[in-house]
Amino acid sequence: MKISLFAGCFPVVLGACAATPTPLADVAALQAAASSNAPIVQPNQQSVVQGYEHRSVTDPKPWRELNDQQTSGEG
């Protein structure tokens, strides 16, 4: 318990002893609006179901026959 309290307070004490705080980065340029004369590119609209192919439901084939077709016959 005492070790975790010491470990939690240690960075705060070191930060308070710092000579000068480091300045924050200048973010004013990042917050400025984009160039007003830049072209606006519209995305290509595509259908969500493009390329969909309807497949009807089929009954399963007998698995023993399919298994026998895939074996090499050795064994």
N, C-alpha and C positions, 0 to 999 in steps of 0.2 A: 504494500500500500504506500509506504513512504518512498519507495523507489519510483513508482509511477507518478507520484505527486512531484518529486524532484525532476523527473524527466519531462513532465508537462510544463513546469515553471522555468526550466533552464532556457529554452528559446526566448521566452518573454524577457528574462533578465538580460540576456545577451543583446536582444533588440533594443532595450532601453539604454544600454551602454554604448550604442553605436554613435560615432562622432556626428555624422550628418546622414539623414535619411536619403535613400536613393530616390531620385525624382521619378515620377511616373512617366511612361512613354507619351509622346504627343499624339493623341488620337483625334485631334481636330480634323486632320486630313482624311481620316477614315470615316468620319461622320459626315463629311461634306457630300452633297448630292453628286451623282455622276454627271458627266459632261452633258449639257442640255442639247448639244448639236450631234450627239452620237445617234446612229440609226437604231431603230427598234426592230428587232428581228422576231417575227411571229413564228411559233413552233408549227411544224407540220402536224396536222390533225390526222390521226390514223384510227381506224376502227379497233375496238378492243378484241373483237372476235375475228380479226383478219386471219385468214389461213385455217379457220376451223373447218373440220371435215366430219360430218355426221357418220357415226359407225353404230350399226344396230347391235343389240345384245345377242350373243350366241351362247349356246349351251357348251359346257366344258367337254372336251374330248376325253375318251378313256385314257387315263394316265399310264396304264401298263403298256398300251400300244405305243404311245409316244416315248416311253422309257426304253422299250425294246428297239425302237428305231435309232436311238442315240447311242446305244452301247456298241462296242466294237465286236461283240460276239466272243471275245476271249474271257474266260473266267468262269 
